[in-house]
Amino acid sequence: MGGGFGGLAAARGLARAPVDVTLVDRTNHHLFQPLLYQVATAGLSPAEIAYPIRRILRRQRNARVLLGEAVAIDLSARRVRLADGEVGYDHLILAAGASHSYFGKDEWETHAPGLKTLEDALEIRRRALVAFEAAEREEGAEARRQWLTFVVVGGGPTGVEMAGAFAEIARHTLARDFRRIDPRTARVLLVEAGPRVLPAYPAELGEKAKLQLEALGVQVWTGAPVTAVDGAGVGVGDHRVAARTVVWAAGVQASPLARSLGAPLDRAGRVRVEPALTVPGQPGVFVIGDLASLDQDGRPVPGVAPAALQMGAHAAANVVRALRGEPLAPFRYRDKGSLATIGRRSGVAVLGRLRLSGLLAWLAWLGIHVFFLIGFRNRFVVLFTWAWAYLTYDRSARLILGHGRQRQDSIRGIG
Ligand SMILES: Cc1cc2nc3c(=O)[nH]c(=O)nc-3n(C[C@H](O)[C@H](O)[C@H](O)COP(=O)(O)OP(=O)(O)OC[C@H]3O[C@@H](n4cnc5c(N)ncnc54)[C@H](O)[C@@H]3O)c2cc1C
């Protein structure tokens, strides 16, 4: 269930097994989420980071792909209830991922969309580009400043990458495209409640990331919890920041599907799985990827793509073990490192014992992301697009599409 990193790895891991695989996803594409911020900031187009699941599994003869939304799992009947039907199973591998959490303030979502799907990315792109258009037409200086203020909430890798890209758009990409406004005066603010950005990285890399962001013109506020979000801006501690574009990159919450298993969940709603990745008391039901909560050596296995890929392969191998009547093997996560990019040629990376920052980290980020992208055409097009963007500062996907999820940003018909 789910054709993300985990579900796809599981389906592929069963390619040679004597089983019939059914992969169900509510979208028809596998999405490379690590590059989603590039779509949100007009660097890449949707088709360059997504690939039809049906196409990926075309050659795997024991696999079929169904487009459908799972709404509940019936463990006793061994069926997954879909919004418009149901699917039976002998073994279930649940890989439905996670979405954003607004820490109980769901009403903030309208004003501060999170980044999880292609639709989210297109909506953020639309809002950011509309903000510059609206500022160009605005008469009042204060209202113009409000349109030209961009707030990113959350200083993890996604927040850092988004803030860096917004700054680059304002300082370089759009710098000469307007007549009345100077996009370089746009204010990009990254707000983090904790004491530093990139809390999962070593402290020195968090500090370097902050300096690199500041060099790009991003204002970084740490120890700054967001207390309010509305159509006119955000409250940060006792401060009020007037801003028309706010992006949420703060919390994560597991798919609500997890609840229907009736299994123990952690605070983010993830299923506390056994070491073999099974649901307690349900040896035929595996939960993997962002939906699974598992501690290893006293620390949680992180919600990252490599962990989901490894869990997917492991769950598939355990299904094969179960079919052979062998005991299930415990999962062990192999940490291959983490990378985040900041703007067009800097970043931070932890690769084993190696800690990189600046251009080297950015090159490592670029190489790894292109390598793991699915589809030769996508790799080729992304590399070309980045090379072009590097040379010209241009962002080729600067299209305003759709009418938005709410109309609060329309000034005199814009948006
Ligand atoms: C913006 C962003 C940037 C990221 N950057 C990085 C990074 O740089 N490096 C890194 O390692 N990780 C990164 N991650 C995290 C990484 O993408 C996740 O850890 C990984 O995608 C988890 O894989 P998964 O298979 O568990 O879930 P997902 O990849 O989210 O896949 C879940 C799938 O299930 C489907 N689905 C969900 N609910 C249902 C339902 N009810 N019915 C049917 N289908 C359903 C979805 O459509 C989706 O295809 C990033 C995540 C985001 C959002």
The ligand as a Tripos MOL2 file, in Angstrom:
@<TRIPOS>MOLECULE
LIG
   53    58     1     0     0
SMALL
NO_CHARGES

@<TRIPOS>ATOM
      1 C1          9.7180   18.1640    0.8740 C.3       1 LIG1
      2 C2         10.4370   16.9350    1.3330 C.ar      1 LIG1
      3 C3         11.8100   16.8420    1.1750 C.ar      1 LIG1
      4 C4         12.4810   15.6970    1.5860 C.ar      1 LIG1
      5 N1         13.8310   15.6440    1.4080 N.ar      1 LIG1
      6 C5         14.4910   14.5050    1.7200 C.ar      1 LIG1
      7 C6         15.8730   14.3780    1.4500 C.ar      1 LIG1
      8 O1         16.5070   15.3090    0.9580 O.2       1 LIG1
      9 N2         16.4840   13.1980    1.7450 N.ar      1 LIG1
     10 C7         15.7970   12.1530    2.2900 C.ar      1 LIG1
     11 O2         16.3750   11.0910    2.5080 O.2       1 LIG1
     12 N3         14.4840   12.2320    2.5610 N.ar      1 LIG1
     13 C8         13.8230   13.3920    2.2950 C.ar      1 LIG1
     14 N4         12.4820   13.4990    2.5590 N.ar      1 LIG1
     15 C9         11.8010   12.3850    3.2580 C.3       1 LIG1
     16 C10        11.4880   11.2580    2.3110 C.3       1 LIG1
     17 O3         10.8880   11.7660    1.1410 O.3       1 LIG1
     18 C11        10.5630   10.2780    3.0220 C.3       1 LIG1
     19 O4         11.2370    9.7910    4.1620 O.3       1 LIG1
     20 C12        10.1780    9.1250    2.1390 C.3       1 LIG1
     21 O5          9.4390    9.6020    1.0260 O.3       1 LIG1
     22 C13         9.3520    8.0960    2.8980 C.3       1 LIG1
     23 O6          8.9590    7.0830    2.0270 O.3       1 LIG1
     24 P1          7.5820    6.3250    2.2400 P.3       1 LIG1
     25 O7          7.5430    5.2630    1.1920 O.co2     1 LIG1
     26 O8          7.4370    5.9440    3.6560 O.co2     1 LIG1
     27 O9          6.4770    7.4110    1.9780 O.3       1 LIG1
     28 P2          6.2020    8.2970    0.6780 P.3       1 LIG1
     29 O10         7.3990    8.3780   -0.1950 O.co2     1 LIG1
     30 O11         5.5950    9.5450    1.1800 O.co2     1 LIG1
     31 O12         5.1220    7.4580   -0.1210 O.3       1 LIG1
     32 C14         3.8240    7.2620    0.3510 C.3       1 LIG1
     33 C15         2.9660    6.8760   -0.8230 C.3       1 LIG1
     34 O13         1.7160    6.4290   -0.3450 O.3       1 LIG1
     35 C16         0.6710    7.0220   -1.0780 C.3       1 LIG1
     36 N5         -0.4690    7.1170   -0.1810 N.ar      1 LIG1
     37 C17        -0.5600    7.8310    0.9520 C.ar      1 LIG1
     38 N6         -1.7510    7.6420    1.5400 N.ar      1 LIG1
     39 C18        -2.4310    6.7900    0.7400 C.ar      1 LIG1
     40 C19        -3.7290    6.2110    0.8050 C.ar      1 LIG1
     41 N7         -4.5570    6.4670    1.8110 N.pl3     1 LIG1
     42 N8         -4.1060    5.3690   -0.1850 N.ar      1 LIG1
     43 C20        -3.2770    5.1000   -1.2280 C.ar      1 LIG1
     44 N9         -2.0360    5.6290   -1.3320 N.ar      1 LIG1
     45 C21        -1.6190    6.4500   -0.3510 C.ar      1 LIG1
     46 C22         1.2160    8.3590   -1.5150 C.3       1 LIG1
     47 O14         0.5620    8.8340   -2.6710 O.3       1 LIG1
     48 C23         2.6870    8.0340   -1.7580 C.3       1 LIG1
     49 O15         2.9160    7.6530   -3.0920 O.3       1 LIG1
     50 C24        11.7740   14.6310    2.1650 C.ar      1 LIG1
     51 C25        10.3890   14.7200    2.3200 C.ar      1 LIG1
     52 C26         9.7200   15.8580    1.9000 C.ar      1 LIG1
     53 C27         8.2310   15.9650    2.0530 C.3       1 LIG1
@<TRIPOS>BOND
     1     1     2 1
     2     2     3 ar
     3     2    52 ar
     4     3     4 ar
     5     4     5 ar
     6     4    50 ar
     7     5     6 ar
     8     6     7 ar
     9     6    13 1
    10     7     8 2
    11     7     9 ar
    12     9    10 ar
    13    10    11 2
    14    10    12 ar
    15    12    13 ar
    16    13    14 ar
    17    14    15 1
    18    14    50 ar
    19    15    16 1
    20    16    17 1
    21    16    18 1
    22    18    19 1
    23    18    20 1
    24    20    21 1
    25    20    22 1
    26    22    23 1
    27    23    24 1
    28    24    25 2
    29    24    26 1
    30    24    27 1
    31    27    28 1
    32    28    29 2
    33    28    30 1
    34    28    31 1
    35    31    32 1
    36    32    33 1
    37    33    34 1
    38    33    48 1
    39    34    35 1
    40    35    36 1
    41    35    46 1
    42    36    37 ar
    43    36    45 ar
    44    37    38 ar
    45    38    39 ar
    46    39    40 ar
    47    39    45 ar
    48    40    41 1
    49    40    42 ar
    50    42    43 ar
    51    43    44 ar
    52    44    45 ar
    53    46    47 1
    54    46    48 1
    55    48    49 1
    56    50    51 ar
    57    51    52 ar
    58    52    53 1
@<TRIPOS>SUBSTRUCTURE
     1 LIG1         1 GROUP 0 **** ****
